[in-house]
């Protein structure tokens, strides 16, 4: 059992994490209970949303349910050894990593490696939880990514993020995302959405790759929103192409450069087709938009 944290977590709070959700009907909890009932579990979960305490309660609920040896309708029984050991913070199959300082380093992730080759001791699974995975240093994030790329039997990772915009997209793409809809997201206006799209368009021309990735994270995982973004970008590039085409006339050098703009428009249209084929939203956006950004920034029109 490994509880690595920057601060003490009260036993009462952890116990509450396993019982306070019993009478609630939240969409996020419903997703988790459905997974638990059907036993179709992901090897990794990522909890997104603005309310950190709510996400942690749900994450502890999932951890307790994954460990419980007598699951009741997708919920922990509260009486088996695993449930009682979890409530006392002494469960040998639960491993918690939380930032001690500003960042989580690779050595902290490597402390888990000895556990990976073993079966659970007392619970149904081993559970490895990271609070604020966005604080992982790049070597630590790559180490985690390697683990997620090769799922281990009876092993589940639970990531609870305070700021998913800075997570590696490849980590996000390997997790089942559980989204918590806070008031700030629900109240996002059409004007703010258009402003987000404009920011992405500007970053394609003159922004850094990291800035573009953060903006993509802000847009979330909604497929319809992603489709509208790609439509917005392709429309603006078409306007740019038509305007420039009239300006450059028959100049062969400029016309060759404008062909690159057409290729970028084609990439955006291809991205929309990928979304229609139900490919993973963040993977499509990151793949297409980073390639478009790379091509546009090579141009000097």
C-alpha positions in Angstrom: 0.0 0.0 0.0 1.4 3.3 -1.0 -0.1 6.7 0.0 2.2 9.4 -1.3 0.8 12.9 -0.7 1.8 16.5 0.0 -0.8 16.6 2.9 -2.7 14.2 5.1 -6.1 13.1 3.8 -8.5 12.5 6.7 -9.8 9.0 7.1 -13.3 10.4 7.4 -13.0 12.1 4.1 -11.8 8.9 2.4 -14.5 6.9 3.9 -17.1 9.5 2.8 -15.7 9.1 -0.7 -17.1 5.5 -0.7 -20.5 6.2 0.7 -21.6 9.8 0.0 -22.5 9.0 -3.6 -25.0 6.3 -2.7 -28.2 8.4 -3.1 -27.0 10.7 -5.8 -27.9 10.4 -9.5 -25.1 12.3 -11.2 -24.2 11.5 -14.8 -20.6 10.9 -13.9 -21.5 8.4 -11.2 -23.9 6.7 -13.5 -21.2 6.1 -16.0 -19.0 4.6 -13.4 -21.7 2.3 -11.9 -22.6 1.1 -15.4 -18.9 0.2 -16.0 -18.8 -1.6 -12.7 -22.1 -3.5 -13.2 -21.2 -4.7 -16.6 -17.5 -5.4 -15.6 -16.4 -3.5 -18.8 -13.7 -1.5 -17.0 -11.2 0.7 -18.7 -7.5 0.3 -17.6 -7.4 4.1 -17.0 -9.9 6.8 -16.1 -9.4 10.5 -16.3 -11.7 12.8 -14.2 -12.2 16.2 -15.8 -14.0 19.3 -14.5 -13.8 22.5 -12.4 -14.8 21.1 -9.0 -11.7 19.3 -7.6 -13.3 18.1 -4.4 -16.3 16.6 -6.3 -13.9 14.8 -8.7 -11.8 13.4 -5.8 -14.9 12.1 -4.1 -16.0 10.3 -7.3 -12.5 9.0 -7.8 -12.3 7.6 -4.3 -15.7 6.0 -4.9 -14.4 4.3 -8.0 -11.3 3.2 -6.3 -13.2 1.6 -3.4 -15.6 -0.1 -5.8 -12.7 -1.5 -7.8 -11.2 -2.9 -4.6 -14.5 -4.2 -3.1 -14.8 -8.0 -3.1 -18.6 -8.0 -2.7 -19.9 -5.3 -5.1 -23.6 -4.5 -4.7 -25.2 -3.2 -7.9 -22.0 -1.5 -8.9 -21.4 0.1 -5.5 -19.0 -0.9 -2.6 -20.6 -3.1 0.0 -18.9 -1.2 2.8 -18.5 -4.3 5.0 -15.9 -6.6 3.3 -12.2 -6.5 4.2 -11.3 -4.3 1.2 -13.9 -1.7 2.0 -12.9 -1.5 5.6 -9.2 -1.4 4.8 -9.7 1.3 2.3 -11.7 3.4 4.8 -8.7 3.1 7.2 -6.2 4.0 4.5 -4.4 0.7 4.8 -5.5 -1.2 1.7 -2.4 -2.9 0.2 -3.7 -2.6 -3.4 -4.4 1.1 -3.3 -1.6 3.5 -4.3 -2.1 7.3 -4.2 0.3 9.9 -5.6 -0.3 13.5 -5.0 2.1 16.5 -5.6 4.4 17.1 -2.7 5.8 20.2 -4.4 5.1 22.0 -7.6 5.8 18.9 -9.7 5.6 15.2 -9.7 8.9 13.6 -10.7 9.8 10.4 -12.5 11.2 8.8 -9.3 7.8 9.1 -7.7 6.2 7.2 -10.6 9.0 4.6 -10.5 8.2 3.9 -6.9 5.1 2.0 -8.2 7.1 -0.2 -10.6 7.6 -3.1 -8.0 3.9 -3.5 -7.7 3.2 -3.9 -11.5 4.3 -7.5 -11.7 2.0 -8.8 -8.9 -1.6 -9.8 -8.6 -3.8 -7.9 -6.1 -3.3 -8.9 -2.5 -6.7 -8.3 -1.0 -8.9 -6.5 -3.6 -10.2 -7.4 -7.0 -7.8 -5.0 -8.7 -4.8 -2.8 -8.0 -5.7 0.9 -8.2 -3.1 3.6 -8.9 -4.4 7.1 -8.4 -2.7 10.4 -9.4 -4.1 13.7 -8.2 -3.0 16.5 -10.5 -1.3 14.5 -13.2 -0.7 17.7 -15.1 2.1 18.4 -12.6 4.1 15.4 -13.9 7.4 16.4 -15.4 7.9 15.4 -19.0 10.0 12.4 -18.1 7.4 11.3 -15.5 4.6 11.9 -18.0 6.4 9.8 -20.6 6.9 7.0 -18.0 3.2 7.0 -17.2 2.3 7.0 -20.9 4.5 3.9 -21.5 2.6 2.2 -18.7 -0.8 3.2 -20.1 0.2 1.9 -23.6 0.7 -1.6 -22.2 -2.3 -2.3 -19.9 -1.6 -4.6 -17.0 -4.2 -7.2 -15.9 -6.3 -6.3 -12.8 -4.7 -2.9 -12.7 -6.6 0.4 -13.1 -5.2 3.9 -13.2 -7.4 6.8 -12.0 -6.2 10.3 -12.9 -7.8 13.4 -11.3 -6.8 16.6 -13.0 -7.0 20.2 -11.9 -6.1 21.5 -15.3 -6.4 19.1 -18.2 -5.2 21.7 -20.8 -1.6 20.9 -19.9 -1.9 17.1 -20.0 -0.1 15.2 -22.7 -2.8 14.5 -25.4 -1.5 11.0 -25.7 -2.2 10.4 -22.0 -5.8 11.7 -22.4 -6.4 9.5 -25.5 -5.6 6.4 -23.5 -8.1 7.1 -20.7 -11.8 6.8 -20.4 -12.8 10.4 -19.7 -15.4 11.1 -17.0 -16.4 14.7 -17.4 -18.0 16.8 -14.6 -20.1 19.7 -16.0 -19.5 22.7 -13.8 -21.4 26.0 -14.0 -18.7 27.7 -16.0 -18.9 25.2 -18.8 -22.7 25.2 -18.9 -22.8 29.0 -19.1 -20.4 29.3 -21.9 -22.0 31.6 -24.5 -21.9 31.4 -28.3 -19.7 34.6 -28.3 -17.2 32.9 -26.0 -17.1 29.8 -28.2 -16.5 31.9 -31.3 -13.7 33.7 -29.5 -12.2 30.3 -28.7 -12.3 29.4 -32.4 -10.7 32.7 -33.3 -7.9 32.0 -30.8 -7.2 28.6 -32.4 -7.1 30.2 -35.9 -4.6 32.8 -34.8 -2.4 30.1 -33.1 -2.3 28.2 -36.4 -0.5 31.1 -38.0 1.8 32.4 -35.2 1.4 30.5 -32.0 3.5 27.8 -30.4 2.6 24.2 -30.5 2.1 24.1 -26.7 -0.2 27.0 -26.8 -2.3 25.3 -29.5 -2.5 22.1 -27.4 -3.7 24.1 -24.4 -6.4 25.7 -26.5 -7.5 22.4 -27.8 -7.8 21.1 -24.2 -10.0 24.1 -23.3 -12.4 23.1 -26.1 -13.1 19.8 -24.3 -14.3 16.5 -25.8 -17.6 17.5 -27.4 -17.8 16.0 -30.9 -20.2 18.7 -32.2 -18.1 21.5 -30.9 -15.0 20.0 -32.6 -16.9 19.7 -35.9 -17.9 23.3 -35.7 -14.3 24.3 -34.9 -13.0 22.5 -38.0 -15.7 24.1 -40.1 -14.9 27.5 -38.8 -11.2 27.1 -39.6 -11.7 25.7 -43.1 -14.1 28.5 -43.9 -11.6 31.2 -42.7 -8.8 29.6 -44.6 -10.9 29.5 -47.8 -11.6 33.2 -47.4 -7.9 33.8 -46.9 -7.1 31.7 -50.0 -9.6 33.5 -52.2 -8.4 36.9 -51.1 -4.7 36.1 -51.6 -5.4 34.4 -55.0 -6.8 37.6 -56.3 -3.9 39.6 -55.0 -1.0 37.5 -56.3 -2.5 37.0 -59.8 -0.3 34.6 -61.9 2.9 34.9 -59.8 4.1 31.2 -59.9 5.9 31.5 -56.5 2.9 32.7 -54.7 0.6 30.3 -56.3 2.8 27.4 -55.1 2.5 28.7 -51.6 -1.2 29.1 -51.9 -1.4 25.4 -52.8 -0.1 24.7 -49.3 -3.1 26.6 -47.9 -5.4 24.4 -50.0 -3.7 21.3 -48.6 -4.4 22.7 -45.1 -8.1 23.1 -46.0 -8.1 19.5 -47.2 -6.6 18.4 -43.9 -9.4 20.2 -42.0 -12.1 18.6 -44.2 -10.4 15.2 -43.6 -10.5 15.8 -39.9 -14.3 16.4 -40.1 -14.7 13.1 -41.8 -12.7 11.4 -39.1 -15.0 12.9 -36.5 -18.0 11.6 -38.5 -16.4 8.1 -38.3 -16.4 8.4 -34.5 -12.6 8.6 -34.1 -11.5 10.0 -30.7 -12.1 13.8 -30.6 -8.9 15.0 -29.0 -6.8 12.7 -31.1 -8.3 14.1 -34.3 -8.0 17.7 -33.3 -4.4 17.3 -32.1 -3.3 15.4 -35.2 -4.9 17.6 -37.7 -4.4 21.0 -36.1 -0.7 20.5 -35.3 -0.1 19.5 -38.9 -2.0 22.5 -40.2 0.0 24.8 -37.8 3.3 23.3 -39.0 2.4 23.9 -42.7 1.0 27.4 -42.3 4.0 28.6 -40.3 6.3 27.6 -43.0 4.5 30.0 -45.4 5.4 33.6 -45.9 2.4 35.0 -47.6 
